[in-house]
Amino acid sequence: MDIIKSIEHEQLKNKIPDLHVGDTIKVHQRIKEGNRERIQVFEGIIIKKQGGGVNATFTVRRVAYGVGVEKTFLIHSPMVEKVEVVRVGKARRAKLYYLRDRVGKSAKTKENLGARIENKEITVKEDLVEEVPAEVAPEEAPAVETEAPIIEETVDTVSEETVEEVKEETAE
């Protein structure tokens, strides 16, 4: 594997959420203030997804106090704690830039009513198992033919035995 690709592979998260443009989501983001850390939730509609690999991003838009706010998050960022899907939206475009011009209820996407809200996760990387090449025997050692080992299978069978109950008689 290339050196750059191996370094990027280390930075990838194991599982990422299955996000679609038009979904309403909550992004839990770590915020550092001085020496303490807290988690801030940003809820909005995904208006675009772009990139791939380590550089994959998604942009979330919300209207806060009458002002449109868009934040772009790296999917594989360690600052993104988790992503929850609140509502599954119906979008027929890859980029929903037209929502920027809309105000009020028209700034939302239609809800996909039949869809279940599932927090599906996509497995991006699996644990790499490095293949260790078989050790080559030195050429000086002659190849010795050995007989195939005899494998004996032992099968334990359990048979039901009748158990006689012994009643103790108490002498009075």
N, C-alpha and C positions, 0 to 999 in steps of 0.2 A: 504494500500500500504506500502511496505517496506520503511524504512527511506532513504536508499541509493537510491532506485529507485525514490522516490519523489524528492530528491535533484537533481538527474540527469534529471528528467523530467522538472524541472525549467530551466535548462541550455540549453535545446534543443531549436532550432529555430522553429518558427511556420511553415515556408515553406522553403524547400531546393530545389535547382535546380535539374532537372532530367538530370543526367550526365551518359554518357556511355564511356567505354574504346574505345579509337580511335578518340574521338571527339577533335577538336581543340577549345580551350576555352581561354577566357581572364579572369583572376582572379584579381579583384580589392582588394588590400590588404592595410590595414591601417598600416602606419609606424610611429613610434614615434621617433622623433629626438629632444632630449632635452625637451623643454617645448611645442613644436609645433607638430602637427600631419599632415601627408599628405597621399595621396592615391597613391600607386604605382601599375601599371598594369603589370602582368606577363602573357605572351601569350605562349601557347605551347600545346602539345598533351598529353592527359591523358594516362599514360601507365599502371596504376593500380588503383583499388579501393579496399579498404579492411576495415574490422571492421564493427561495427554496433552500433547503439545508439549514445551516446555522443562521443565515440572513433572512429567514422567513419572517414576515411581519403581518400584522393585521391592524387596521385602523378602526377605532370605535368612536362614534359620534353621539353626543347627547346635548340637550339644551338645558343649561343651568342658569337660572335667574334671567331668562330672556336672551341669553347669549349662547350661541352654538360653540361647543368645545369639542375638538377632535384630538384624540391621543393615539399615537402609534406605538404598539407594543411588539417587542421581539418575542416570538413564540417560545424560543429556547432560553430566554433570559432567566437567570436565577432570581431576578427581582419580581417576576410574575409567579406568585404563590400558587394560585389555581384559577380556573376559568369555569364558571357555571353558566349553562344555557337556561335563560328564563323563559324565552318564547321562541318558537321556531317560525321564522318569517318566510314569506313567499317572495322570492326575487327572481326576475328573469334576466337580469344583467349581472355582469361580473363586478362592475363598479357602480355604486349608487350615489354618484356625485350630485344627481338631481335633487337629493334630499336637502342639500345645502340651501336651496332657494325656497324651500317650503317652510311654512310656519304652522304650528298647532297640530291638529290631528292628521293632516295630510303629510306631515313629516315622518309618519310611521309607515312601516311596511304592513301588508296584509298578513294576518296570522294563518299559518298552515294548520287548519283545524284538525285534520285527521292525524297529524304528526304527534308522536309521543315525545315528551321532553326526556331525553336520555342523555346522560353524560357519558357518551361513548369516548373511548380513548383509542388512539391509533398508536401501535407499537412502532416506534421509529427505529430503534436499534435493539438488537438482541445481544446478549453476552457473546462476545467474540471468543471462540475457542481456537486458539492457535494450534495448528497442526504441527506436531513435533515429528520431524522426519525420522523414519526408522533407522536405528543405528546400523551402520554397515559393519558386518563382521570383518575382521582383518583377513586378508587373502591367504596368509600363511597357515591359518587353521584349516585343516581339511574338513570337508563337510561330512558329518557323521550321520548316517541314516538311522533314525530311531523308529521303533515300531510305534504305531498309533496307540496311545494309551487306552486302556480298557476302562470304560466308564460304567460303573455299576449304579443302577438306580435302585434306591430303597424306597419302598412304598409302605407307609405305616397304615395298617387297616385297623379300624376300631370296630370291635364286635360288641354287641350288646350282651351283657351278662345279667343273669337274673340274680337279684340281690334278695336274700332272705332276711326278713326283719326278725330280730330276736327281741322278744318281749321279756323283760325282767319281771319276775314275780317277787313281790315283796312278801316276806313272811311276817305275819302279824301274830 
